[in-house]
Amino acid sequence: MARKKAKVAVNDAFANVVGPVVGTPTEAPRRVIRRKRGGLKDILNMPFDVLFEIFSQLHPRDLLNLARTTKDFRTFLMSRKSANLWKVSRQHVEGLPDCPPYLSEPAYANLAFFPYCHGCLRTNIHNIIWEFNVRYCRTCKKSLIVPSYYFELPSEIHDSAITLSRAEMFNDISSTGRHRWRMYHKKQYEDIMQAWKQLSKDTSSWQIWVDNHRMRVKQIEEHAPLCKIWYEVKVASRAAELEQIRQDRLHSIVDKLRDMGWTEELNKLTSRDFYPLSEHAHVRTSRPLTERGWQKISADLVAVMEDIKEQRLKEERREVFLRRMSRISSLVADDYMTPRRTAASEFNPTVVDLVLMPQMRAIIDVPGDTIVDNEETLNMIHQLLPSLIDEWQSDVKATLHNLMKQDFPDDGYGNPLDLAIAYFNCAHCGKIYPYPQVIAHRCLRPAWAPYNEDPTGLYERAAFQTGRCRAFKSSRLGFSTVLPIARKIVELCGKNPSRTTMDEMDEMDIMLSCTNLSRPETRLVMSWRAAVQHEWSSSHDSADSRVWDVASEDGAAMVKEVQARNNEELHAARERKHLWCCSLCTDNWTARFLPVYVVQEHVRLKHSIEDPSVEDGDVYLHPDHELLFSKPVLLLPESLPIGELTESEWLAHTQGRVCIHPSHHAA
């Protein structure tokens, strides 16, 4: 029956010729036609040769999808007379090996083209295990493919007349990871056990089953490598195809952006294959670019280009800073090298400290076309350096002084940092340092910093990159914790902590004695500086367990005699420390913080000085070290048997730091 034609209104027809009529729509509303269900239900009534011609044009994946739509299609496509149909369809897949005899055509198509887990039907499973003819997700693979040692055929099977070997009965794969195990398929083991259970009493049937199983195992061993090669080529081909689509899409997007005026910015990205634009999600999509698609993403990509331009300008600005700071760094290094670097040079500001000062920033942080590294500007900076160094050192002193005032009120003494109590503890490494040693402490100028302390400004980051360290920062220093210890030691020597300087304490040449109440018969005798360090390192113990006193003249004399004998070892220990620096290198990272003999060898090779030495100023000890004064000497009574020495006392004895005294009064 012929379809009825839709009637067209006269007014509408007339409007198509002369234009719109007032009060009438310019376009007739589109009719919604419902799709009829079951439109292909009669297709199977066609002659078989017609169906064969139609279905043979389909991909095996499409045939299997069609077989899953209705029972009629399933019956037709799964029948034996349709076997050739599957074979012809398979010819459309380039390079696909023939269907193996141990699989049906539909099962082969399902394995090769449908990414479902054969255990739990999870989707997007692309790893095919051809040796077992399955796809498994990670969970199913872990439970269904297990090491060979889990499977052991029952002794009854081995006792039968048929000789079996694992290689003939099991297909296997190698495990990944540290240990390479042979992995078996659990289902294959279960099939063997099921067949044995059913055929164990019928030897001939069991023999036939075993022969067929061996043949299947061998066929899989021969066919699986062919399938692997095909699948690898298929995956690589598809990956190359998608990459080509992405590249075409990238170039289409680049052309669109050029039309919008981004040519200059894109030209700067050409050498980097348009990175980072090329890595954007809108660009990496493996779909050809359409006009409609461009309209959806153009605003986002313009924002990306604006960000790329902003980052480029920042990077160019940072390069300008680096170039200027590098020139100033050389100038500062040359100034510190006049005549040579010394330990006192470490108390000066680094190039990072200097370029962050307002006076230097005003010179460096100027427009990029301004010439900063000319002779006139460099001479001005050279003349400015002494005042900048003095200003920086004054600021550091004021910072440390303010840190002291929080717990030690200023009573009008000239320079509190000269006092014997002016010890500061580092919260990062746990060590204590007096002034001015603390200024050179490396923890206050770390070469790295936590993420939240990382410099964010372009200028600050350029300064860090130039100097390879952070600017001096006192936030890691403390004073209140070490103050009671230093005050106690000074008062023990009969001095006023608010007035006594470190030099005055050193001139006293006094020795202090420490007695541990748990071991009252022994005493440690040391200098006042060593006493501060000893008390600090023992501060985690109960202070009540130690009693301090001034050593007697006899005891002090005995200790000084022992220390004099150990001076050579003390000197050797100091030279082994990784604290020595070259006096002739201009940078802050060459030949620094090494043993003295390594630095001396560097001076010989790099600076052609035949016999470099500390005395001649070729090498110097960096101030950032724990004071290497003589170690405490242990006073032991004559009555104490050597067998009763503690571990620490025995160590002091082996190091020659022990004095034997007739009575406690000697200390």
C-alpha positions as CSV (number, residue, x, y, z in Angstrom):
1,M,0.0,0.0,0.0
2,A,1.4,3.4,-1.1
3,R,2.4,5.8,1.7
4,K,0.1,8.9,1.9
5,K,1.7,12.2,1.1
6,A,1.5,14.9,3.7
7,K,-0.7,17.8,2.8
8,V,0.9,21.2,2.5
9,A,-1.1,24.2,3.5
10,V,-1.8,26.7,0.8
11,N,-0.4,29.6,2.8
12,D,2.7,27.6,3.6
13,A,3.2,26.7,-0.1
14,F,2.7,30.3,-1.1
15,A,5.1,31.5,1.5
16,N,7.9,29.4,0.0
17,V,7.6,31.5,-3.1
18,V,6.8,35.1,-2.0
19,G,8.2,35.1,1.5
20,P,6.7,34.8,5.0
21,V,3.1,35.7,5.7
22,V,2.5,37.8,8.8
23,G,1.2,35.7,11.6
24,T,2.3,32.3,10.1
25,P,5.4,30.3,10.8
26,T,8.1,30.4,8.2
27,E,8.8,26.7,8.4
28,A,6.3,23.9,8.9
29,P,7.0,21.8,12.1
30,R,8.9,18.6,11.4
31,R,6.8,15.5,11.8
32,V,8.1,12.9,14.3
33,I,8.0,9.5,12.8
34,R,8.3,6.6,15.3
35,R,10.5,3.7,14.4
36,K,8.7,0.5,13.9
37,R,9.9,-2.4,16.1
38,G,10.9,-5.6,14.5
39,G,11.6,-4.1,11.1
40,L,14.2,-6.8,10.4
41,K,12.2,-9.7,11.8
42,D,11.5,-11.1,8.3
43,I,15.0,-10.9,7.0
44,L,15.7,-14.5,7.8
45,N,12.9,-15.5,5.3
46,M,15.1,-14.5,2.4
47,P,16.9,-17.1,0.4
48,F,20.1,-18.4,2.0
49,D,22.4,-17.3,-0.8
50,V,21.1,-13.7,-0.4
51,L,21.6,-13.9,3.4
52,F,25.1,-15.3,2.8
53,E,25.9,-12.4,0.5
54,I,24.7,-9.9,3.1
55,F,26.2,-11.4,6.2
56,S,29.6,-12.2,4.5
57,Q,30.2,-8.5,4.2
58,L,30.1,-8.1,8.0
59,H,33.0,-8.2,10.5
60,P,33.1,-11.3,12.8
61,R,32.4,-8.9,15.7
62,D,29.2,-7.7,13.9
63,L,28.1,-11.2,13.2
64,L,28.5,-12.2,16.9
65,N,26.6,-9.1,18.0
66,L,23.8,-10.0,15.5
67,A,23.7,-13.5,16.9
68,R,23.1,-12.1,20.3
69,T,20.1,-10.0,19.3
70,T,17.3,-12.7,18.9
71,K,16.9,-16.4,19.2
72,D,16.3,-16.6,15.4
73,F,19.5,-14.9,14.5
74,R,21.4,-17.0,17.0
75,T,19.9,-20.2,15.6
76,F,20.8,-19.2,12.1
77,L,24.3,-18.0,12.7
78,M,25.2,-20.8,15.0
79,S,24.1,-23.5,12.7
80,R,26.6,-25.7,10.8
81,K,25.5,-24.5,7.4
82,S,26.6,-21.0,8.5
83,A,30.2,-22.1,9.2
84,N,31.5,-20.9,5.8
85,L,29.8,-17.5,6.5
86,W,32.1,-17.0,9.5
87,K,35.1,-18.0,7.5
88,V,34.4,-15.5,4.8
89,S,33.7,-12.8,7.3
90,R,37.0,-13.6,9.0
91,Q,38.8,-12.9,5.7
92,H,38.0,-9.2,6.3
93,V,40.4,-9.1,9.3
94,E,43.9,-8.6,7.9
95,G,46.5,-11.0,9.3
96,L,44.2,-12.9,11.6
97,P,45.3,-16.5,11.8
98,D,42.8,-19.2,10.8
99,C,40.5,-20.5,13.4
100,P,42.2,-23.2,15.4
101,P,40.5,-26.7,15.5
102,Y,40.0,-26.5,19.3
103,L,37.7,-23.4,19.0
104,S,34.5,-22.7,17.1
105,E,34.3,-19.6,14.8
106,P,32.0,-17.7,17.2
107,A,34.2,-18.5,20.2
108,Y,37.3,-17.4,18.2
109,A,35.6,-14.1,17.3
110,N,34.5,-13.6,20.9
111,L,38.1,-14.1,22.2
112,A,39.7,-11.9,19.5
113,F,37.3,-9.0,19.4
114,F,35.2,-8.6,22.6
115,P,37.0,-7.0,25.6
116,Y,35.1,-8.7,28.4
117,C,36.6,-10.8,31.3
118,H,35.7,-14.4,30.8
119,G,35.5,-14.9,34.5
120,C,33.3,-12.0,35.7
121,L,32.3,-10.2,32.5
122,R,34.1,-7.0,33.5
123,T,34.5,-4.7,30.5
124,N,37.6,-3.0,29.0
125,I,39.9,-6.1,29.3
126,H,42.4,-5.9,26.5
127,N,44.9,-8.5,27.6
128,I,44.3,-11.8,25.8
129,I,46.0,-14.9,27.3
130,W,46.2,-16.9,24.1
131,E,47.7,-20.0,25.8
132,F,44.5,-20.4,27.8
133,N,42.1,-18.8,25.2
134,V,40.7,-16.3,27.8
135,R,40.6,-12.7,28.8
136,Y,40.9,-12.2,32.6
137,C,40.7,-9.1,34.7
138,R,43.4,-8.7,37.4
139,T,41.2,-10.3,40.1
140,C,40.1,-13.3,38.1
141,K,43.7,-13.8,36.7
142,K,45.0,-13.9,40.3
143,S,42.5,-16.6,41.3
144,L,42.3,-18.7,38.1
145,I,45.9,-18.7,36.9
146,V,48.2,-20.0,39.6
147,P,51.8,-21.3,39.9
148,S,52.4,-24.9,38.7
149,Y,53.4,-26.1,42.2
150,Y,49.8,-25.7,43.3
151,F,48.7,-28.5,40.9
152,E,49.7,-32.1,41.5
153,L,48.0,-34.9,39.6
154,P,46.8,-37.7,41.9
155,S,49.0,-40.7,42.3
156,E,46.3,-42.9,40.8
157,I,46.7,-41.1,37.4
158,H,50.5,-41.6,37.5
159,D,50.0,-45.3,38.5
160,S,47.8,-45.9,35.4
161,A,49.3,-47.5,32.4
162,I,49.4,-44.2,30.5
163,T,52.5,-42.1,31.1
164,L,51.8,-38.4,31.7
165,S,54.0,-35.4,31.8
166,R,53.2,-31.9,32.8
167,A,54.5,-30.4,29.5
168,E,52.1,-32.6,27.6
169,M,49.1,-32.0,29.8
170,F,49.3,-28.3,30.6
171,N,49.7,-25.1,28.6
172,D,51.6,-22.6,30.7
173,I,52.7,-19.0,30.8
174,S,55.5,-17.3,32.8
175,S,54.8,-15.2,35.8
176,T,55.9,-11.6,36.0
177,G,57.9,-10.2,38.8
178,R,61.0,-11.2,40.7
179,H,60.4,-15.0,40.5
180,R,59.6,-16.6,37.2
181,W,57.1,-19.3,37.9
182,R,55.3,-21.5,35.4
183,M,51.7,-20.6,35.6
184,Y,48.8,-23.1,34.9
185,H,45.2,-22.5,34.1
186,K,43.0,-23.8,36.9
187,K,40.2,-24.8,34.4
188,Q,42.6,-27.0,32.5
189,Y,43.5,-28.8,35.7
190,E,39.8,-29.2,36.5
191,D,39.1,-30.6,33.0
192,I,41.8,-33.3,33.5
193,M,40.4,-34.2,36.9
194,Q,36.8,-34.3,35.6
195,A,37.8,-36.6,32.7
196,W,39.8,-38.9,35.1
197,K,36.8,-39.1,37.4
198,Q,34.5,-40.2,34.5
199,L,36.9,-42.4,32.5
200,S,39.3,-43.8,35.1
201,K,37.6,-47.2,34.9
202,D,37.7,-47.3,31.1
203,T,41.3,-47.5,30.1
204,S,40.7,-47.2,26.3
205,S,38.4,-44.2,26.7
206,W,40.9,-42.6,29.0
207,Q,43.6,-43.3,26.5
208,I,41.6,-41.6,23.7
209,W,40.9,-38.6,25.9
210,V,44.5,-38.2,26.9
211,D,45.6,-38.4,23.2
212,N,43.1,-35.8,22.2
213,H,44.1,-33.6,25.2
214,R,47.8,-33.8,24.2
215,M,47.0,-32.9,20.7
216,R,45.0,-29.9,21.9
217,V,47.8,-28.7,24.1
218,K,50.2,-29.0,21.2
219,Q,47.9,-27.2,18.9
220,I,47.6,-24.3,21.4
221,E,51.4,-24.1,21.7
222,E,51.6,-23.8,17.9
223,H,48.7,-21.4,17.4
224,A,49.1,-19.0,20.4
225,P,52.4,-17.4,19.2
226,L,50.7,-16.6,15.8
227,C,47.8,-15.0,17.5
228,K,50.1,-13.0,19.8
229,I,52.0,-11.6,16.8
230,W,48.7,-10.7,15.1
231,Y,47.4,-9.0,18.2
232,E,50.6,-7.0,18.8
233,V,50.6,-5.8,15.2
234,K,46.9,-4.9,15.5
235,V,47.5,-3.0,18.7
236,A,50.5,-1.2,17.3
237,S,48.6,-0.4,14.1
238,R,45.7,1.0,16.1
239,A,48.0,3.0,18.3
240,A,49.7,4.5,15.2
241,E,46.3,5.2,13.7
242,L,45.1,7.0,16.8
243,E,48.4,9.0,17.1
244,Q,48.0,10.1,13.5
245,I,44.5,11.3,14.2
246,R,45.8,13.2,17.2
247,Q,48.6,14.7,15.1
248,D,46.1,15.8,12.5
249,R,43.9,17.2,15.1
250,L,46.8,19.1,16.7
251,H,47.7,20.7,13.3
252,S,44.1,21.6,12.7
253,I,43.9,23.3,16.1
254,V,47.2,25.1,15.4
255,D,45.8,26.4,12.1
256,K,42.7,27.6,13.9
257,L,44.7,29.4,16.5
258,R,47.0,31.0,13.9
259,D,43.8,32.4,12.3
260,M,42.9,33.9,15.7
261,G,46.3,35.7,15.9
262,W,48.4,33.3,18.0
263,T,51.1,32.9,15.2
264,E,54.0,34.4,17.2
265,E,53.3,32.3,20.3
266,L,52.9,29.1,18.2
267,N,56.1,29.8,16.3
268,K,57.9,29.7,19.7
269,L,56.4,26.3,20.4
270,T,57.3,24.7,17.1
271,S,60.7,23.5,18.3
272,R,59.0,21.7,21.2
273,D,56.3,20.1,19.0
274,F,53.8,22.6,20.4
275,Y,54.3,21.4,24.0
276,P,52.5,22.1,26.3
277,L,49.5,22.7,24.0
278,S,50.0,19.3,22.4
279,E,49.4,17.6,25.8
280,H,46.1,19.3,26.6
281,A,43.1,16.9,26.9
282,H,41.2,18.8,24.1
283,V,44.2,18.3,21.8
284,R,45.1,14.7,22.7
285,T,41.6,13.4,21.9
286,S,41.8,10.8,19.1
287,R,39.0,12.3,17.0
288,P,39.2,14.4,13.9
289,L,38.5,18.1,14.6
290,T,35.1,19.3,13.2
291,E,33.9,22.9,13.1
292,R,31.3,22.1,15.7
293,G,33.9,20.5,17.9
294,W,36.1,23.5,17.5
295,Q,33.4,25.8,18.7
296,K,33.1,23.8,21.9
297,I,36.8,23.9,22.8
298,S,38.1,27.1,21.3
299,A,37.5,29.2,24.4
300,D,39.4,26.7,26.6
301,L,42.3,26.5,24.2
302,V,42.5,30.3,23.9
303,A,42.8,30.3,27.7
304,V,45.6,27.7,27.4
305,M,47.5,29.9,24.9
306,E,47.1,32.9,27.2
307,D,48.6,30.9,30.1
308,I,51.4,29.6,27.8
309,K,52.2,33.2,26.8
310,E,52.2,34.3,30.5
311,Q,54.5,31.5,31.5
312,R,56.9,32.3,28.6
313,L,57.1,35.9,29.6
314,K,57.8,34.9,33.1
315,E,60.5,32.5,32.0
316,E,62.1,35.2,29.8
317,R,62.0,37.6,32.8
318,R,63.6,34.9,35.0
319,E,66.4,34.4,32.4
320,V,67.0,38.2,32.5
321,F,67.3,38.0,36.3
322,L,69.6,35.0,36.1
323,R,71.9,36.7,33.7
324,R,72.2,39.8,35.8
325,M,72.6,38.0,39.1
326,S,75.2,35.7,37.6
327,R,77.3,38.7,36.7
328,I,76.9,40.2,40.1
329,S,77.7,36.9,41.7
330,S,81.1,36.9,39.9
331,L,81.7,40.4,41.1
332,V,80.9,39.5,44.8
333,A,83.1,36.4,44.6
334,D,86.0,38.4,43.3
335,D,85.6,40.9,46.1
336,Y,85.6,38.1,48.7
337,M,88.7,36.7,47.1
338,T,90.7,39.8,47.7
339,P,93.2,38.7,48.7
340,R,91.8,35.3,49.6
341,R,88.8,33.6,51.1
342,T,89.1,32.9,54.9
343,A,86.9,31.5,57.6
344,A,85.8,35.1,58.2
345,S,84.4,35.3,54.7
346,E,81.7,32.9,55.7
347,F,80.2,35.5,58.0
348,N,79.5,37.7,55.0
349,P,76.2,37.7,53.1
350,T,76.0,35.3,50.1
351,V,74.9,36.6,46.7
352,V,71.4,35.5,47.6
353,D,71.4,37.7,50.7
354,L,72.7,40.6,48.7
355,V,70.5,40.5,45.7
356,L,67.4,40.3,47.9
357,M,68.4,43.6,49.6
358,P,66.3,46.6,48.4
359,Q,69.3,48.5,47.1
360,M,70.4,45.6,44.9
361,R,66.9,44.8,43.8
362,A,66.5,48.3,42.6
363,I,69.4,47.8,40.2
364,I,68.4,44.3,39.0
365,D,64.6,44.4,38.9
366,V,64.3,46.8,36.0
367,P,62.9,46.4,32.4
368,G,64.6,43.8,30.3
369,D,66.0,46.2,27.7
370,T,67.9,48.1,30.5
371,I,71.7,47.3,30.4
372,V,72.8,46.4,34.0
373,D,76.0,44.5,33.4
374,N,77.9,47.5,31.9
375,E,81.1,48.8,33.4
376,E,79.5,51.8,35.0
377,T,76.9,49.8,36.9
378,L,79.3,47.1,38.0
379,N,81.7,49.8,39.4
380,M,78.7,51.3,41.3
381,I,77.9,47.9,42.7
382,H,81.5,47.3,43.7
383,Q,81.6,50.6,45.6
384,L,78.2,49.7,47.2
385,L,79.3,46.3,48.5
386,P,81.1,47.3,51.7
387,S,78.1,49.3,53.0
388,L,75.7,46.5,52.0
389,I,77.8,43.9,53.8
390,D,77.9,46.1,57.0
391,E,74.1,46.7,56.8
392,W,73.4,43.0,56.4
393,Q,75.6,42.0,59.3
394,S,74.0,44.7,61.4
395,D,70.6,43.3,60.6
396,V,71.7,39.7,61.5
397,K,73.1,40.9,64.8
398,A,69.9,42.8,65.5
399,T,67.8,39.6,64.7
400,L,69.9,37.5,67.0
401,H,69.9,40.1,69.7
402,N,66.1,40.3,69.5
403,L,66.0,36.5,69.9
404,M,68.0,36.8,73.1
405,K,66.0,39.6,74.5
406,Q,62.9,37.4,74.6
407,D,64.4,35.4,77.5
408,F,67.4,37.5,78.6
409,P,66.5,41.2,79.1
410,D,69.0,43.7,77.8
411,D,70.6,45.4,80.9
412,G,72.6,47.9,78.8
413,Y,75.6,45.7,78.1
414,G,77.4,46.8,74.9
415,N,77.1,43.8,72.7
416,P,75.1,40.9,74.2
417,L,76.3,38.6,71.4
418,D,79.8,38.6,72.9
419,L,78.5,37.2,76.2
420,A,79.5,33.6,77.2
421,I,75.8,32.7,77.3
422,A,75.2,33.7,73.6
423,Y,74.6,30.1,72.4
424,F,71.9,29.4,69.9
425,N,70.4,26.0,69.1
426,C,69.3,24.9,65.6
427,A,65.9,23.3,65.6
428,H,66.8,21.4,62.4
429,C,70.0,19.6,63.3
430,G,69.9,20.0,67.1
431,K,73.4,21.5,67.4
432,I,74.3,24.6,69.3
433,Y,76.6,27.4,68.1
434,P,78.0,30.6,69.7
435,Y,78.1,33.9,67.8
436,P,79.5,34.5,65.2
437,Q,79.7,30.8,64.2
438,V,76.0,30.6,64.1
439,I,75.9,33.0,61.1
440,A,77.8,30.5,59.0
441,H,75.6,27.6,60.0
442,R,74.4,25.8,56.8
443,C,70.9,24.9,58.1
444,L,70.1,28.6,58.0
445,R,70.8,28.7,54.3
446,P,69.5,25.3,53.1
447,A,70.0,24.2,49.5
448,W,66.4,23.0,49.7
449,A,63.3,23.9,51.6
450,P,59.9,22.4,52.3
451,Y,57.3,22.9,49.7
452,N,55.5,25.5,51.7
453,E,58.8,27.5,52.1
454,D,59.7,27.3,48.4
455,P,60.2,30.8,46.9
456,T,57.3,31.7,44.7
457,G,58.4,35.0,43.1
458,L,60.4,35.1,39.9
459,Y,63.0,37.2,41.4
460,E,63.4,35.1,44.5
461,R,63.6,31.9,42.5
462,A,66.3,33.4,40.3
463,A,68.2,34.4,43.4
464,F,68.0,30.8,44.7
465,Q,69.1,29.3,41.4
466,T,72.1,31.7,41.2
467,G,73.3,31.1,44.8
468,R,72.2,27.5,45.0
469,C,70.9,28.1,48.5
470,R,68.2,30.1,50.4
471,A,68.7,33.4,52.0
472,F,69.8,33.6,55.6
473,K,66.8,32.8,57.8
474,S,66.9,32.7,61.6
475,S,63.5,31.0,62.1
476,R,65.2,27.7,62.9
477,L,67.2,29.2,65.7
478,G,66.3,29.1,69.4
479,F,67.9,30.6,72.5
480,S,65.6,29.9,75.4
481,T,66.4,26.2,75.5
482,V,70.2,26.5,75.7
483,L,70.2,29.6,78.0
484,P,69.8,27.8,81.3
485,I,72.7,25.5,80.4
486,A,75.1,28.2,79.5
487,R,74.0,30.4,82.5
488,K,74.6,27.5,84.9
489,I,78.1,26.8,83.6
490,V,79.1,30.5,83.7
491,E,77.7,30.9,87.2
492,L,79.5,27.7,88.3
493,C,82.8,29.5,87.3
494,G,81.9,32.4,89.6
495,K,81.0,34.8,86.9
496,N,78.0,37.0,86.1
497,P,76.2,35.7,83.0
498,S,75.0,39.2,82.1
499,R,78.5,40.6,82.0
500,T,81.0,37.8,81.2
501,T,82.2,37.4,77.6
502,M,83.4,34.3,75.9
503,D,86.9,35.7,75.7
504,E,87.0,36.3,79.5
505,M,85.8,32.7,80.1
506,D,88.6,31.4,77.8
507,E,91.2,33.5,79.6
508,M,90.2,31.9,82.9
509,D,91.4,28.5,81.6
510,I,89.2,26.8,84.1
511,M,88.3,23.1,84.1
512,L,85.0,21.8,85.3
513,S,84.1,18.4,86.8
514,C,80.9,16.5,86.1
515,T,79.9,13.6,88.4
516,N,77.0,11.3,87.6
517,L,75.2,10.3,90.8
518,S,74.7,6.8,89.5
519,R,78.5,6.5,89.2
520,P,79.9,8.8,91.9
521,E,83.4,7.3,92.0
522,T,84.2,8.5,88.5
523,R,84.3,12.1,87.1
524,L,84.5,13.8,83.7
525,V,86.8,16.8,83.5
526,M,86.6,19.3,80.7
527,S,86.8,23.0,79.6
528,W,83.9,25.3,80.1
529,R,83.0,25.3,76.4
530,A,83.1,21.5,76.4
531,A,80.9,21.6,79.5
532,V,78.2,23.6,77.7
533,Q,78.3,21.1,74.8
534,H,78.3,18.1,77.1
535,E,75.4,19.4,79.2
536,W,73.4,20.2,76.0
537,S,74.0,16.7,74.5
538,S,72.9,15.2,77.8
539,S,69.9,17.5,78.3
540,H,67.5,14.6,77.5
541,D,68.6,13.0,80.7
542,S,67.5,14.2,84.1
543,A,69.6,17.2,85.1
544,D,69.4,16.1,88.8
545,S,71.5,13.0,87.9
546,R,74.6,15.2,87.2
547,V,76.6,17.4,89.6
548,W,78.9,20.0,88.3
549,D,81.9,21.5,90.2
550,V,85.1,23.3,89.5
551,A,88.0,20.9,89.2
552,S,90.9,21.2,91.7
553,E,94.2,22.5,90.5
554,D,95.8,19.0,90.7
555,G,92.9,17.4,88.8
556,A,93.0,20.1,86.2
557,A,96.7,19.7,85.8
558,M,96.4,16.0,85.3
559,V,93.7,16.4,82.7
560,K,95.6,19.1,80.8
561,E,98.6,16.7,80.6
562,V,96.4,14.0,79.1
563,Q,94.9,16.4,76.6
564,A,98.3,17.7,75.6
565,R,99.2,14.1,74.7
566,N,96.0,13.8,72.7
567,N,96.5,17.0,70.8
568,E,97.9,15.2,67.8
569,E,94.9,12.9,67.5
570,L,92.6,16.0,68.0
571,H,94.4,17.7,65.1
572,A,94.1,14.5,62.9
573,A,90.4,14.3,63.7
574,R,89.9,17.9,62.7
575,E,91.6,17.3,59.4
576,R,89.3,14.3,58.7
577,K,86.2,16.4,59.1
578,H,84.3,17.4,55.9
579,L,84.6,21.0,56.8
580,W,87.6,22.3,54.8
581,C,87.4,24.7,51.9
582,C,89.6,26.0,49.1
583,S,90.7,29.7,49.6
584,L,91.2,30.3,45.9
585,C,87.9,29.1,44.3
586,T,85.4,31.9,43.6
587,D,82.2,29.9,43.7
588,N,80.4,28.5,46.7
589,W,80.3,24.8,45.7
590,T,83.7,23.8,44.4
591,A,86.1,22.1,46.8
592,R,84.1,22.9,49.9
593,F,83.2,20.8,52.9
594,L,85.7,18.1,52.3
595,P,88.6,16.6,54.3
596,V,91.7,18.7,54.3
597,Y,93.8,16.3,52.2
598,V,91.1,16.3,49.4
599,V,91.1,20.1,49.3
600,Q,94.9,20.2,49.3
601,E,95.0,17.9,46.3
602,H,92.4,20.1,44.6
603,V,94.6,23.2,45.2
604,R,97.7,21.3,43.8
605,L,95.8,20.3,40.6
606,K,93.6,23.3,40.0
607,H,95.7,26.2,41.3
608,S,99.2,24.8,40.7
609,I,100.4,25.3,44.3
610,E,103.0,22.6,45.0
611,D,102.6,22.4,48.8
612,P,99.2,23.9,49.9
613,S,98.7,24.3,53.7
614,V,96.5,25.8,56.3
615,E,99.2,28.0,57.6
616,D,99.8,29.7,54.2
617,G,96.0,30.3,53.8
618,D,95.5,27.9,50.9
619,V,92.9,26.0,52.9
620,Y,90.7,27.0,55.7
621,L,88.3,25.4,58.2
622,H,84.7,26.4,57.6
623,P,83.2,27.9,60.8
624,D,80.1,25.7,60.6
625,H,81.4,23.0,62.9
626,E,81.1,21.8,66.4
627,L,84.0,23.2,68.4
628,L,86.7,20.6,68.2
629,F,88.1,21.2,71.7
630,S,89.8,18.4,73.6
631,K,87.4,15.6,74.7
632,P,86.5,15.3,78.4
633,V,89.0,13.2,80.4
634,L,87.8,10.6,82.8
635,L,89.2,10.5,86.3
636,L,89.1,7.1,87.9
637,P,90.0,6.1,91.5
638,E,92.9,3.7,92.0
639,S,90.5,1.3,93.8
640,L,88.2,0.8,90.8
641,P,89.0,-2.6,89.1
642,I,89.4,-2.3,85.4
643,G,86.9,-5.1,84.9
644,E,84.1,-3.0,86.4
645,L,84.4,-0.2,83.8
646,T,81.3,0.7,81.9
647,E,81.2,0.6,78.1
648,S,81.7,4.4,77.8
649,E,84.5,4.3,80.5
650,W,86.2,1.5,78.6
651,L,86.0,3.5,75.4
652,A,87.7,6.5,77.1
653,H,90.3,4.1,78.5
654,T,91.1,2.8,75.0
655,Q,91.3,6.3,73.6
656,G,93.8,7.4,76.3
657,R,91.4,9.8,78.0
658,V,91.7,8.4,81.5
659,C,93.6,9.6,84.6
660,I,94.0,7.5,87.7
661,H,93.8,9.6,90.9
662,P,94.3,8.4,94.5
663,S,91.2,10.1,95.8
664,H,88.2,12.1,94.8
665,H,89.8,15.2,96.2
666,A,92.1,15.3,93.2
667,A,89.2,16.4,91.0
